Amino acid sequence: MSSVKAALIVQNCIAGNFKKNLESSLSFISSAALQGADIIVFPEMNLTGYVSGPDIVSICQPISKDIVTLFSNMSQDLKITILVGLAEKTPDKKIYASHLVFKPSGSFERYRKIHTSPFEKKYFTPGDKIPVFKSQGLNFGVQLCYDAHFPELSLAMALKKADIIFIPHASPRGSSQEKYDSWLRHLRARAFDNGLYIAACNQTGDNTKGLLFPGISLLIGPDGNVIYKSIDGAEGIHMIRIEKELLNKTRSHKMKYFLPNRRCDLFNNI
C-alpha cells in the first residue's frame, strides 16, 4: 500500500463516564470508516478519561472480554485498525496508561506507557516493552503523551523499522496555539532525527474533574516538516495520509537520513 489514510480523533473524554466515552468512540469509528480511514487513533485514555490524582483508582477499568470482542469485531467488519486508550486496571491492582491496537486480522495488542510523568508516578505503573505494530502495510509505534519527551524511545522504535509513531495525548492546560507551539519543539525533532512520520492528537474540553484540554492534532513528515495541523480545539475527525513515497525519498537521501551513520560502537551501552 503506497498511501495509508489515518483518522486522528480530537475527543472530549469525561473522566469516569466510560459509557459516554465508549458511545462517542464508536460513533467516531463509524464516521471515520465512511471517510475511508485505514487506521483510527484516539487520544490517551479516551475510554476512561484522564486524571493523574487519586480519582484514577475509581475510574480505571480492566480490559474486559466484552470490550475486546466489541472492538475486534468492529475492526474486522470495517477493515479498519483501531487504536483506543484507557486507564487499565490489572488483576494485581496495578494501573497502566494503556493503548490498545485492534487489527482487521482479528488480533489485539497493547502498548503500556513507559514514561509516567511526575504527577502520575504515585498511581501508574510504567510499562517495560517497546513494541512496533504491523497493520495496513505500515510498521508503527505508539507513545503516550509524556513518552514523547524521551528521544531514546523514538530511536528504539525507528531501529525496529517504524514508519510512523502515533502519539495520543491527554495534555491539559493552555490554549490550542500554546499547545501546538509546545509540541513542535520536540515532535519535529523526533520525526526529523529518525526519518519517520509523527502523528499526534489530544483530548479536548472539560473532563469534569478539573482539567481542560486544548484539543489539537498534527502530522509531521519524516523530513521534519508539518504536513497537517488543526488547532481549533473542537471535537472532530482529522484525516491524514502517510505516503510511502515521502518515506522512501527521505530515507534514500544521504544527508537527510541519519540512522545508518550512527556510532553504535560508542552509544549502544549508554
C-alpha atoms as a printed R data frame, in Angstrom:
    type eleno elety resid chain resno       x       y      z
1   ATOM     1    CA   MET     A     1   0.000   0.000  0.000
2   ATOM     2    CA   SER     A     2   1.654   3.253 -1.164
3   ATOM     3    CA   SER     A     3  -0.635   5.530  0.859
4   ATOM     4    CA   VAL     A     4  -2.356   4.872  4.178
5   ATOM     5    CA   LYS     A     5  -5.245   7.024  5.339
6   ATOM     6    CA   ALA     A     6  -5.487   7.632  9.085
7   ATOM     7    CA   ALA     A     7  -8.070   9.437 11.205
8   ATOM     8    CA   LEU     A     8  -6.767  11.385 14.192
9   ATOM     9    CA   ILE     A     9  -9.553  11.957 16.715
10  ATOM    10    CA   VAL     A    10  -9.836  15.018 18.929
11  ATOM    11    CA   GLN     A    11 -12.334  13.958 21.583
12  ATOM    12    CA   ASN     A    12 -13.957  15.279 24.739
13  ATOM    13    CA   CYS     A    13 -13.474  12.450 27.240
14  ATOM    14    CA   ILE     A    14 -15.394  12.654 30.518
15  ATOM    15    CA   ALA     A    15 -13.338  11.213 33.356
16  ATOM    16    CA   GLY     A    16 -15.204   8.271 34.845
17  ATOM    17    CA   ASN     A    17 -18.017   8.160 32.274
18  ATOM    18    CA   PHE     A    18 -16.970   5.039 30.399
19  ATOM    19    CA   LYS     A    19 -20.382   4.580 28.772
20  ATOM    20    CA   LYS     A    20 -20.469   8.061 27.221
21  ATOM    21    CA   ASN     A    21 -16.853   7.867 26.078
22  ATOM    22    CA   LEU     A    22 -17.441   4.457 24.524
23  ATOM    23    CA   GLU     A    23 -20.545   5.619 22.645
24  ATOM    24    CA   SER     A    24 -18.663   8.656 21.348
25  ATOM    25    CA   SER     A    25 -15.752   6.464 20.252
26  ATOM    26    CA   LEU     A    26 -17.972   4.018 18.374
27  ATOM    27    CA   SER     A    27 -19.615   6.910 16.542
28  ATOM    28    CA   PHE     A    28 -16.222   8.293 15.535
29  ATOM    29    CA   ILE     A    29 -15.111   4.876 14.273
30  ATOM    30    CA   SER     A    30 -18.195   4.501 12.059
31  ATOM    31    CA   SER     A    31 -17.753   8.015 10.647
32  ATOM    32    CA   ALA     A    32 -14.020   7.555 10.014
33  ATOM    33    CA   ALA     A    33 -14.666   4.265  8.217
34  ATOM    34    CA   LEU     A    34 -17.153   6.023  5.929
35  ATOM    35    CA   GLN     A    35 -14.418   8.554  5.119
36  ATOM    36    CA   GLY     A    36 -12.123   5.736  4.038
37  ATOM    37    CA   ALA     A    37  -9.800   5.604  7.036
38  ATOM    38    CA   ASP     A    38  -7.472   2.604  7.274
39  ATOM    39    CA   ILE     A    39  -6.437   3.474 10.842
40  ATOM    40    CA   ILE     A    40  -8.203   5.469 13.561
41  ATOM    41    CA   VAL     A    41  -6.291   6.911 16.513
42  ATOM    42    CA   PHE     A    42  -7.971   8.131 19.705
43  ATOM    43    CA   PRO     A    43  -6.413  10.301 22.454
44  ATOM    44    CA   GLU     A    44  -4.714   8.862 25.507
45  ATOM    45    CA   MET     A    45  -7.162   7.197 27.934
46  ATOM    46    CA   ASN     A    46 -10.136   8.232 25.815
47  ATOM    47    CA   LEU     A    47 -12.397   5.463 27.167
48  ATOM    48    CA   THR     A    48 -11.914   6.075 30.879
49  ATOM    49    CA   GLY     A    49 -10.992   9.734 30.679
50  ATOM    50    CA   TYR     A    50  -7.776  11.057 32.208
51  ATOM    51    CA   VAL     A    51  -6.823  12.130 35.703
52  ATOM    52    CA   SER     A    52  -3.431  11.885 37.395
53  ATOM    53    CA   GLY     A    53  -4.584  12.001 41.034
54  ATOM    54    CA   PRO     A    54  -6.422   9.615 43.364
55  ATOM    55    CA   ASP     A    55  -9.607   9.672 41.239
56  ATOM    56    CA   ILE     A    56  -7.822   7.362 38.800
57  ATOM    57    CA   VAL     A    57  -8.332   4.486 41.242
58  ATOM    58    CA   SER     A    58 -12.108   4.701 40.835
59  ATOM    59    CA   ILE     A    59 -12.227   5.308 37.078
60  ATOM    60    CA   CYS     A    60  -9.674   2.765 35.839
61  ATOM    61    CA   GLN     A    61 -11.093  -0.314 34.097
62  ATOM    62    CA   PRO     A    62  -9.947  -3.848 33.332
63  ATOM    63    CA   ILE     A    63  -9.635  -4.853 29.702
64  ATOM    64    CA   SER     A    64 -12.773  -6.939 29.638
65  ATOM    65    CA   LYS     A    65 -13.650  -9.717 27.222
66  ATOM    66    CA   ASP     A    66 -16.692  -7.694 26.112
67  ATOM    67    CA   ILE     A    67 -14.566  -4.673 25.163
68  ATOM    68    CA   VAL     A    68 -12.046  -6.812 23.292
69  ATOM    69    CA   THR     A    69 -14.835  -8.570 21.407
70  ATOM    70    CA   LEU     A    70 -16.606  -5.306 20.571
71  ATOM    71    CA   PHE     A    71 -13.567  -3.564 19.096
72  ATOM    72    CA   SER     A    72 -12.199  -6.713 17.457
73  ATOM    73    CA   ASN     A    73 -15.473  -7.308 15.643
74  ATOM    74    CA   MET     A    74 -15.710  -3.666 14.596
75  ATOM    75    CA   SER     A    75 -12.147  -3.711 13.301
76  ATOM    76    CA   GLN     A    76 -12.777  -6.852 11.271
77  ATOM    77    CA   ASP     A    77 -16.172  -5.750  9.947
78  ATOM    78    CA   LEU     A    78 -14.999  -2.278  8.884
79  ATOM    79    CA   LYS     A    79 -11.472  -3.388  7.912
80  ATOM    80    CA   ILE     A    80 -10.049  -0.542  9.982
81  ATOM    81    CA   THR     A    81  -7.236  -0.655 12.560
82  ATOM    82    CA   ILE     A    82  -8.436   0.869 15.839
83  ATOM    83    CA   LEU     A    83  -6.234   2.484 18.494
84  ATOM    84    CA   VAL     A    84  -8.096   3.250 21.734
85  ATOM    85    CA   GLY     A    85  -6.856   4.104 25.223
86  ATOM    86    CA   LEU     A    86  -7.801   3.611 28.840
87  ATOM    87    CA   ALA     A    87  -6.500   3.583 32.383
88  ATOM    88    CA   GLU     A    88  -6.053  -0.186 32.615
89  ATOM    89    CA   LYS     A    89  -6.616  -1.952 35.935
90  ATOM    90    CA   THR     A    90  -4.940  -5.342 36.215
91  ATOM    91    CA   PRO     A    91  -5.921  -8.266 38.486
92  ATOM    92    CA   ASP     A    92  -2.973  -7.444 40.772
93  ATOM    93    CA   LYS     A    93  -4.344  -3.897 41.290
94  ATOM    94    CA   LYS     A    94  -1.788  -2.133 39.114
95  ATOM    95    CA   ILE     A    95  -2.866   0.761 36.877
96  ATOM    96    CA   TYR     A    96  -1.328   1.347 33.464
97  ATOM    97    CA   ALA     A    97  -1.903   4.079 30.909
98  ATOM    98    CA   SER     A    98  -2.575   1.701 28.025
99  ATOM    99    CA   HIS     A    99  -3.368   1.979 24.350
100 ATOM   100    CA   LEU     A   100  -4.978  -0.976 22.601
101 ATOM   101    CA   VAL     A   101  -4.443  -1.908 18.960
102 ATOM   102    CA   PHE     A   102  -7.201  -3.860 17.215
103 ATOM   103    CA   LYS     A   103  -6.451  -5.140 13.701
104 ATOM   104    CA   PRO     A   104  -8.745  -6.324 10.900
105 ATOM   105    CA   SER     A   105  -6.970  -9.674 11.112
106 ATOM   106    CA   GLY     A   106  -8.685 -10.189 14.480
107 ATOM   107    CA   SER     A   107  -5.557  -9.807 16.605
108 ATOM   108    CA   PHE     A   108  -5.333  -7.488 19.605
109 ATOM   109    CA   GLU     A   109  -2.180  -5.951 21.119
110 ATOM   110    CA   ARG     A   110  -1.381  -3.224 23.623
111 ATOM   111    CA   TYR     A   111   1.162  -0.544 24.485
112 ATOM   112    CA   ARG     A   112   1.659   0.492 28.111
113 ATOM   113    CA   LYS     A   113   3.052   3.969 28.732
114 ATOM   114    CA   ILE     A   114   6.729   3.682 29.597
115 ATOM   115    CA   HIS     A   115   7.431   7.164 30.969
116 ATOM   116    CA   THR     A   116   4.973   8.262 33.646
117 ATOM   117    CA   SER     A   117   5.069  11.972 34.481
118 ATOM   118    CA   PRO     A   118   5.930  13.262 37.962
119 ATOM   119    CA   PHE     A   119   2.184  13.733 38.584
120 ATOM   120    CA   GLU     A   120   1.382  10.154 37.532
121 ATOM   121    CA   LYS     A   121   4.114   8.171 39.263
122 ATOM   122    CA   LYS     A   122   2.220   7.681 42.536
123 ATOM   123    CA   TYR     A   123  -0.678   5.943 40.773
124 ATOM   124    CA   PHE     A   124   0.559   4.476 37.487
125 ATOM   125    CA   THR     A   125   2.901   1.571 36.867
126 ATOM   126    CA   PRO     A   126   5.220   2.153 33.891
127 ATOM   127    CA   GLY     A   127   5.300  -0.294 31.017
128 ATOM   128    CA   ASP     A   128   8.503  -2.097 30.114
129 ATOM   129    CA   LYS     A   129   8.074  -3.138 26.478
130 ATOM   130    CA   ILE     A   130   8.701  -1.223 23.231
131 ATOM   131    CA   PRO     A   131   6.502  -2.879 20.615
132 ATOM   132    CA   VAL     A   132   6.228  -1.928 16.962
133 ATOM   133    CA   PHE     A   133   2.916  -2.945 15.434
134 ATOM   134    CA   LYS     A   134   2.185  -4.029 11.861
135 ATOM   135    CA   SER     A   135  -1.100  -3.304 10.118
136 ATOM   136    CA   GLN     A   136  -2.419  -1.800  6.866
137 ATOM   137    CA   GLY     A   137   1.031  -2.089  5.293
138 ATOM   138    CA   LEU     A   138   2.620   0.091  7.995
139 ATOM   139    CA   ASN     A   139   5.015  -0.503 10.837
140 ATOM   140    CA   PHE     A   140   4.025   1.856 13.637
141 ATOM   141    CA   GLY     A   141   4.908   2.668 17.201
142 ATOM   142    CA   VAL     A   142   2.663   4.125 19.884
143 ATOM   143    CA   GLN     A   143   3.784   6.566 22.559
144 ATOM   144    CA   LEU     A   144   1.605   8.288 25.118
145 ATOM   145    CA   CYS     A   145   1.995  11.996 25.862
146 ATOM   146    CA   TYR     A   146   4.956  12.302 28.283
147 ATOM   147    CA   ASP     A   147   6.740   9.462 26.429
148 ATOM   148    CA   ALA     A   148   7.454  11.818 23.552
149 ATOM   149    CA   HIS     A   149   9.949  13.824 25.617
150 ATOM   150    CA   PHE     A   150  12.453  10.960 25.640
151 ATOM   151    CA   PRO     A   151  14.410  10.695 22.371
152 ATOM   152    CA   GLU     A   152  15.661   7.165 23.088
153 ATOM   153    CA   LEU     A   153  12.154   5.749 22.827
154 ATOM   154    CA   SER     A   154  11.597   7.124 19.339
155 ATOM   155    CA   LEU     A   155  15.054   5.939 18.308
156 ATOM   156    CA   ALA     A   156  14.279   2.436 19.581
157 ATOM   157    CA   MET     A   157  11.076   2.362 17.523
158 ATOM   158    CA   ALA     A   158  12.884   3.691 14.463
159 ATOM   159    CA   LEU     A   159  15.520   0.960 14.780
160 ATOM   160    CA   LYS     A   160  12.639  -1.544 14.840
161 ATOM   161    CA   LYS     A   161  11.619  -0.176 11.411
162 ATOM   162    CA   ALA     A   162   8.680   2.043 12.448
163 ATOM   163    CA   ASP     A   163   7.322   4.163  9.581
164 ATOM   164    CA   ILE     A   164   5.262   6.343 11.896
165 ATOM   165    CA   ILE     A   165   4.809   6.895 15.616
166 ATOM   166    CA   PHE     A   166   1.292   7.705 16.767
167 ATOM   167    CA   ILE     A   167   1.327   9.831 19.926
168 ATOM   168    CA   PRO     A   168  -2.092  10.098 21.594
169 ATOM   169    CA   HIS     A   169  -2.150  12.775 24.300
170 ATOM   170    CA   ALA     A   170  -4.150  13.710 27.347
171 ATOM   171    CA   SER     A   171  -2.342  17.020 27.703
172 ATOM   172    CA   PRO     A   172  -4.311  19.730 29.568
173 ATOM   173    CA   ARG     A   173  -3.836  23.450 30.126
174 ATOM   174    CA   GLY     A   174  -3.043  26.317 27.803
175 ATOM   175    CA   SER     A   175  -4.599  27.411 24.537
176 ATOM   176    CA   SER     A   176  -4.547  25.303 21.387
177 ATOM   177    CA   GLN     A   177  -1.905  27.599 19.912
178 ATOM   178    CA   GLU     A   178   0.259  27.321 23.028
179 ATOM   179    CA   LYS     A   179  -0.023  23.537 22.976
180 ATOM   180    CA   TYR     A   180   0.873  23.450 19.285
181 ATOM   181    CA   ASP     A   181   3.943  25.617 19.877
182 ATOM   182    CA   SER     A   182   4.968  23.346 22.748
183 ATOM   183    CA   TRP     A   183   4.572  20.144 20.725
184 ATOM   184    CA   LEU     A   184   6.604  21.481 17.808
185 ATOM   185    CA   ARG     A   185   9.698  21.877 19.980
186 ATOM   186    CA   HIS     A   186  10.149  18.135 20.400
187 ATOM   187    CA   LEU     A   187   7.854  16.367 17.914
188 ATOM   188    CA   ARG     A   188   9.542  17.799 14.828
189 ATOM   189    CA   ALA     A   189  12.872  16.610 16.207
190 ATOM   190    CA   ARG     A   190  11.524  13.080 16.765
191 ATOM   191    CA   ALA     A   191  10.419  12.905 13.128
192 ATOM   192    CA   PHE     A   192  13.483  14.553 11.566
193 ATOM   193    CA   ASP     A   193  16.137  12.723 13.591
194 ATOM   194    CA   ASN     A   194  14.622   9.298 12.919
195 ATOM   195    CA   GLY     A   195  13.301   9.691  9.366
196 ATOM   196    CA   LEU     A   196   9.712   8.761 10.194
197 ATOM   197    CA   TYR     A   197   6.256  10.304 10.479
198 ATOM   198    CA   ILE     A   198   4.897  11.608 13.772
199 ATOM   199    CA   ALA     A   199   1.120  11.906 14.233
200 ATOM   200    CA   ALA     A   200  -0.391  13.294 17.434
201 ATOM   201    CA   CYS     A   201  -3.853  14.063 18.782
202 ATOM   202    CA   ASN     A   202  -5.212  15.311 22.083
203 ATOM   203    CA   GLN     A   203  -8.309  15.301 24.246
204 ATOM   204    CA   THR     A   204 -10.366  18.474 24.235
205 ATOM   205    CA   GLY     A   205 -12.731  20.321 26.551
206 ATOM   206    CA   ASP     A   206 -13.722  19.881 30.194
207 ATOM   207    CA   ASN     A   207 -13.230  16.393 31.651
208 ATOM   208    CA   THR     A   208 -15.445  17.299 34.689
209 ATOM   209    CA   LYS     A   209 -12.560  16.510 37.075
210 ATOM   210    CA   GLY     A   210 -10.860  19.886 36.981
211 ATOM   211    CA   LEU     A   211  -8.901  19.566 33.748
212 ATOM   212    CA   LEU     A   212  -9.402  21.490 30.493
213 ATOM   213    CA   PHE     A   213  -7.807  20.134 27.321
214 ATOM   214    CA   PRO     A   214  -6.980  22.327 24.298
215 ATOM   215    CA   GLY     A   215  -7.544  19.658 21.663
216 ATOM   216    CA   ILE     A   216  -5.148  19.742 18.713
217 ATOM   217    CA   SER     A   217  -3.879  17.296 16.107
218 ATOM   218    CA   LEU     A   218  -0.952  17.276 13.710
219 ATOM   219    CA   LEU     A   219   1.094  15.241 11.250
220 ATOM   220    CA   ILE     A   220   4.825  15.768 10.783
221 ATOM   221    CA   GLY     A   221   6.681  14.221  7.862
222 ATOM   222    CA   PRO     A   222   9.952  12.270  8.005
223 ATOM   223    CA   ASP     A   223  11.696  15.419  6.771
224 ATOM   224    CA   GLY     A   224  10.563  17.253  9.918
225 ATOM   225    CA   ASN     A   225   8.036  19.472  8.147
226 ATOM   226    CA   VAL     A   226   4.460  19.910  9.372
227 ATOM   227    CA   ILE     A   227   2.079  18.389  6.828
228 ATOM   228    CA   TYR     A   228  -1.186  18.901  8.688
229 ATOM   229    CA   LYS     A   229  -2.326  20.729 11.793
230 ATOM   230    CA   SER     A   230  -5.606  21.602 13.489
231 ATOM   231    CA   ILE     A   231  -5.665  23.988 16.439
232 ATOM   232    CA   ASP     A   232  -9.339  24.949 16.543
233 ATOM   233    CA   GLY     A   233  -9.920  22.959 19.756
234 ATOM   234    CA   ALA     A   234 -13.164  21.350 18.573
235 ATOM   235    CA   GLU     A   235 -14.060  17.675 18.697
236 ATOM   236    CA   GLY     A   236 -13.626  16.053 15.328
237 ATOM   237    CA   ILE     A   237 -12.024  13.666 12.853
238 ATOM   238    CA   HIS     A   238  -8.816  14.784 11.172
239 ATOM   239    CA   MET     A   239  -7.883  12.776  8.092
240 ATOM   240    CA   ILE     A   240  -4.201  12.425  7.228
241 ATOM   241    CA   ARG     A   241  -2.206  10.429  4.681
242 ATOM   242    CA   ILE     A   242   1.013   8.538  5.299
243 ATOM   243    CA   GLU     A   243   2.811   8.398  1.974
244 ATOM   244    CA   LYS     A   244   5.429   5.702  1.447
245 ATOM   245    CA   GLU     A   245   6.965   7.820 -1.327
246 ATOM   246    CA   LEU     A   246   7.968  10.544  1.147
247 ATOM   247    CA   LEU     A   247   9.448   7.939  3.490
248 ATOM   248    CA   ASN     A   248  11.482   6.456  0.661
249 ATOM   249    CA   LYS     A   249  12.593   9.873 -0.569
250 ATOM   250    CA   THR     A   250  13.820  10.871  2.885
251 ATOM   251    CA   ARG     A   251  15.479   7.560  3.673
252 ATOM   252    CA   SER     A   252  17.318   7.390  0.346
253 ATOM   253    CA   HIS     A   253  18.863  10.861  0.839
254 ATOM   254    CA   LYS     A   254  22.382  10.607  2.213
255 ATOM   255    CA   MET     A   255  22.143  13.885  4.140
256 ATOM   256    CA   LYS     A   256  18.541  13.583  5.388
257 ATOM   257    CA   TYR     A   257  18.542  10.083  6.869
258 ATOM   258    CA   PHE     A   258  20.885   9.781  9.800
259 ATOM   259    CA   LEU     A   259  20.303   6.348 11.335
260 ATOM   260    CA   PRO     A   260  22.678   4.442  9.006
261 ATOM   261    CA   ASN     A   261  25.558   6.607 10.233
262 ATOM   262    CA   ARG     A   262  25.060   6.195 13.992
263 ATOM   263    CA   ARG     A   263  28.167   5.330 16.030
264 ATOM   264    CA   CYS     A   264  26.684   2.188 17.551
265 ATOM   265    CA   ASP     A   265  30.115   1.209 18.906
266 ATOM   266    CA   LEU     A   266  30.015   4.240 21.212
267 ATOM   267    CA   PHE     A   267  26.386   4.578 22.226
268 ATOM   268    CA   ASN     A   268  24.852   1.102 22.466
269 ATOM   269    CA   ASN     A   269  25.710   0.709 26.150
270 ATOM   270    CA   ILE     A   270  24.548   4.141 27.306
